[in-house]
Amino acid sequence: MNTAHPNLSYEFYYLLRTRFEHYDMLWQEPCHLSAYQESCITKRGMTVDKDKRLFRWDACTNRPPHSASVEDWAKVLKRGWKNIQLCYTEYFLDQDLDRTHSEFFCNRALIGVALLISDADFSALEKHKIRVPLQKKEDTAPDEAVFSLVSEKASERYLLKIFHAPPGADTADRMPEPACLTAFHPQFSTRHWQLRLDSSAPRLALMKASEDAPNPIFAVYGLTCGNLIEAEERKAGWPDELEDFLRGEDDAVLTHILPRLMIREWQFARTDSAADHVRQRLSFHTATFNKTDLELRCLSSNKLSRGLQDMAALQANAKAVLGNLEKVFRMLEIHRDDIGKKLKQARKHRQQFDPVWRYEDESPLQDGFDTDVRDLKHHAACTRGDLISLDGIFRQWRMHFETRQLALSAFLGNLHI
């Protein structure tokens, strides 16, 4: 047992897509996985929204008979990922698809990995820091990302509180303090990084500004679960009840909330990166193509034609990003509402627990979704404005090009006369 943190345990959640398109080819998970009627989060995975699969790796706990340290998280993550890959490989081999096919599918299907650290209380959670090496391009970037509890406001320290109030239970058998779910945040300024698992140790690299890039995310969450050692000594029943409420079945609270939080971070990060990249290109090319009529008259017809083609391609790309932004708005709103519905159902069916995720006018568990939607809507508004500017420039170029083409046609017509 880890004597410094006797209540410490941690586990990894892996979220993968069940299908995706790559170069106009549809890739799907093994038929055997899709065919199982009953899902198991620790074996064949749990189906999420029909197009995703969630796995949990339970190899690490500091309670007997296991002994673990948070510093070993990277080894545990890799071991869990290797086991998941072996599972997929076995099923793909049954379909006469080789290991290369399986590795490609797993690497591109991975949405992200979440580490959940459980300890007695916030003071215990604060002592844990997750250090992830950064694969950086700039010398100014730090060598590692450090995930920790950094919020100074008490109201921002938790996403969810779960109170234990079983009717008629003895006070001694009640959970003394509510269980709290919180998020660890990385202490570096660059916004979006992807998790790389293609080396001996996990690391973070800058996200690729492409909707086709998988860009899996890495997230760290904390859970205060009370003094379990003391509860076991007193033979209290609430630890087992809490475990069943949070992790027991596939419809448990954590197996519903964590995938939504992972999807939110993945969708926002990759969409924000792609939108920011398009806005930078729009801004640069708008300035480049913005010329006076005199300057346009001095350009050759070939340059006018190439400029029109480049602007048309840029407009098409920007409109595709706008369409994706609209889709992501709706998806984030759906996942936000799903969390609220799930917690209401949990409160109704498990009356001994009262999950609280709204505090006066704040809802930390859902507010992040709204913040992401606002940021993406800002991208959409700016992109539409840039497109209007570029469209005006495009029309100006086309007018000069068409005028020149008409003059050339008239000249050639006169030659025939």
N, C-alpha and C positions, 0 to 999 in steps of 0.2 A: 504494500500500500504506500502511496505517496503521503508521507506524514505531514508535509507542508500544506497539502491540499487534499485532505481525506475524502472530501465530497466530490472531487473532480471526476468528470467523465467527458468524453467527446466522441463525436461520430461525424461521418461524411455523408452527404446526400449528392447523388449524381443525377442530373436531368438530361435526357437525350431525346431527340426527335425520333419518331417512328418512321418518318419518311421525309425526303427532301429532293429537290431537283438540282442537277449539276450538269451544265452544258446540254440542256434539253433532254436529259435522261433522268428518269424517276428511280431513286434508290429507296428501298424499303427494308424494314427490319426483318429478321428471319420469320418465316411463316409459323414456326413452332411457338414463338413468343406471342404472336397475334392470336393464335388459336386457343390459348389457355383461357378458360372461362373465369377462373379465380386467379387474381394477381397476388403476388407476395413480394413486398418491398425489399426483403432481404435475400430473395432467391431469383425469381424471374422478373422482378420489378413491378411497380404499380402503374397502371395506365392513368394518365392525366390528360383530360380534355380530348381523348381519343387519338391525339397525334403526338403525344409525348409519353416518356416512360421514366419513372423515378426509382432509383435504387438507393438503399441505405447500407452503409458499411459499418457493422457493429463490432469491429475488432478491438476497440480501444476503450477501456474503462479502468479507473483507478480503484474501484472497489473490488474486494476479493472475488475470484481468485486471480484477477489480472493486476498488473502493475504497469502504469504508463505515465508518460510525461508529455505535456503539450509540445515540448521541443522536438518530439519525434513525429509531429504531425505530417511532415513531408513524406516520410517512409510509409506511414499508414495510408495516406492519400494514394500514393503510387501503387501500394499493394491492393487496395480496393479497386483501382482503375484496371490493374492487370487482371484481376479476377473477373471483372465485368467483360473485358475484352475476350478472355478465354471462354466465357459463357456464350458470347456472340459467335466466336469462331466455331465452337462446337455445333451450334445450330446452323450456321452457314455451310459447314462441311456436309451436313445432312442434305443440303440442297445442291451439292456438288459445286460449291463456291469456295475458293481457296482462302487462305489466311490473309493474303494481300487485300482481297475484297473486304474482309471483315475489318481489318485495321483502317482502311479508307473510310468505311461506313462509320465506325465508332468515332474516329477523329473529326469527321465533318458533322456528325449528328449531335455531338456533345454541345449542349447549351451552357452548361456551367457546373461548378462544384461548390457546395456550401458546407462550411465547417460549423458545427454547432457545439459550443463549449458550455457545459453545465457545471455550476459550482454553487456553493451555499448561498452567497449573497453578492451584492455589488462590490463590496470591499474585496472579496475573493476574486471576482471576475476582473477587477481592475489590475490585478497583478499579472494577468496573462497577456502576452503580446505575441502576435504572429508575424514573423519576419519572412518576407518572400523576396528572393533576388529579382532584380529588374534587368531585363535585356534592353539596354538603353542605346540610343543613338547620339544623344547630346552629353557632353562632359558635365553640363550643369545639373543633370538629373542625379538623384541619389542612387546609391548602389542597391538599395532594397526598399521595399514598401513595408511599413510597420502598421499592422492593424491593431487598434486598441480602442478602449472606451475613452472618448475625448470630449464629449458634450459636458458643458458646465451647467446647463439648465436641467434641473431635476425632471421637468416635464418631458425633456427630449431624451432622457436616458432609457426609456422603455417604449416598446411598440405595443405591448400587450400585458395586461395584468390578469392573473387567474386566481380568484379567491375561492377558498374551500369552506363551504358552509353546509355540511350535510344535516338534514333535519333530524333532531333528536339525538345527535351524536354527543358523546362525552367531550368536554372541552379539551381534555388531554389528548384526544384522538383527532383533533383538528389541526390542519396545517397552520403553524403559528403566523407566518407571513405569506402574502400572495406570491405565487411564482410569476416572474417577470421575464418577458422576451425583449432583448435589446440587440442593437446592431453595433458591430465593431467597424470603425472607419479607418481607411489608410491615410497615413500622414505624408502625403506628397501632393503636389499641385496639379500635375498633368491629369487630365480627367479620365480618360478611358484606356484601360489596359485589358489584354486578353490573357487567359491562362494557357501556358505552353506545357505540355506533358511529354514532349518528344525527346527529352534528355533524362539524365539520371535523377535530377531533382526538379520539382516543379518551379517554374519561374513565370514572371509576367513580362509581356512584350506589348508594344503599342498596337492598338487595334488597327486593322486595315480598313480604309475608308471605302468599303465595297459591301453591297448588300449580299453578294454571293459568298463572302468570307464568313466562316463559321463564328469566329471571334467569341469563344466561350469565356464566361466570366468566372471570377472567384470571389466569393462572399464569405464573411465571417459573422456569426451571430452568437449571442450569449443567452444563457437561461439560468436564472436563479431558482434553485429547487429546494432550498432549505437545508437544514442539517440532517442529512439522511442517516448518518452514523448514530446520532443521538436518538433519532426516531426508531431505528432498528433495535437499539438497546432497550427502548421503552415499549417495543413491540407495537408501535402505532401502525394503523392500517392505511394512513393517507399516502405514504410513498408509493405503494402499489396502485392505489386508485389514481394518483396523479400520473404515474407511468402509463397506465391504460388509457387515460384521457388524452394524453399528449401523443403517445406512440403506439398504443395497443393494436388497433386494427388499421386497415388501409384507409378508413374514413376518420382517423384520429386527427386532432387539430393541427399538429405540426406537419403531417404529411399533406395537408391541404394548403396551409399558409406558406410554408417555405418554397414550394414550387412556384407559387404566384409571385413571391418576392424575387425569386431568381429570374423568372420570365420578365418581370418588370425591368430589372437591371439590364438584362440582355437586350431586350427590345429597345429600351431607351438608348443604351450606350452605342449600339451599332447604328441605329437610326440617326442619332445626334451626330455621330461621326460622319456618316454619309451626307447628311444635310449641311453640315458645316463645310465639308469639302466642296460640295456643289456651290454653296454661297461664295466661297473664296474664288472658285473658277468663274462664276458669274461676274463678280466684282472686278476681277482682273481683266476678263475679256471685254466687259462693257467699257472699261477705260481704254482698252487697246483699240476697239473698233469704233469708238466715239470720235469721228473725224468731221471736219467742216466740209461743205460742198466743194470748196476749192481743192482740198486735199483729196477728196474722192475723185474729182475730175482728173487728177494727176496719176491715179492708180491704173494699172493695166487691167484689161478685161479678165485675164487669168486670175489676178489677185482679187478682183471683185468676186469672181465666181468661187474661189477657194474660201474667201471670207464668209460668203453666204452659206456655203456648205458647213463650215465650222460652227457658225451661229445656229443653223438648223439642228445640228447634232447636239449642241449644248442645250438648246431649248427642249429637245426631246428628252434628254437626260434629266433636266431639271423638272420637267412635268412628270416623269416617272417617279422621281423622288417625292414630289408633291402628292402623287397618288398613294405612295407608300406611307407618307406621313398621316394622311387621312385614315388609312387602315389601322395604323398603330394607335392613333388617338382612341379609336373605338375599342381596340383590344385592351388597352390599358384601363379604360373605364369599365369594361366587362370584368376584368380580373379584380379591380378594386371592389366592385359590387359583390363579386363572388365571395370575397373574404368576409364581408359583412353578413351575407346570407349564411355562410358556414358557421360563423360564430353564434349567430342567433339560433341555428339548429342545435349546436352543441349545448347552448344554455338551456334549450327546451328539453333535450333528451338526457342530459347529464345534470340533473338539478343539484347535485352536491357540489358542482363547480359553477362559478359565475365568471365567465371571461368578460373583461371590460377593456374596450379599445377606444372609447370616446371619453374625453375629459373636458367638460364644459364646451368650449368651442373648438377644441383640438381633437384630432383623430390621427395620432402619429403613424399608426399602421397603414392608414389609407391616404394620408396627406401627401406622402411621397409620390403616389400615382398622379395626384392632381398637379403637383409641382412639375413632374415630367411632362404631362400633357400641356401645361402652360408654356414650358420651354420649347416644346416641339411646335406648338401653334405660333410661337414667335418666329421660329425658323420658317414656317410656312408663309407667314405674312411678309417677312423680308424677302423670301424667294419669289413670291408673287410680284412684289414691287420691283425686284431686279429683272424679272421676266418682262414686265411692262416696259421698263427702260430699254432692255435688249430688243424687244419687239419693235420699238420706235426706230432704233438704230438699224435693225434688219430691213425695215421698210425703206429707210433712206438709202441703204446700199442697193436694195433691189430696184428702186426707182432709177438710180444712176446706171445700173447694169442693164435694165430693160430699155432705157433711153438710148444707151449705146448700141444695143442689139437692133433697135428699130432704125437707128441711123445707118447701121451697117447693112441692114436689109434693103433700105431705100437706096443706098449707094450701089449695092450689087444689082438691084433692079434697074437702075439707070444704065449700068454697064451693058445689060442685055438689050436695052433700047438702042 
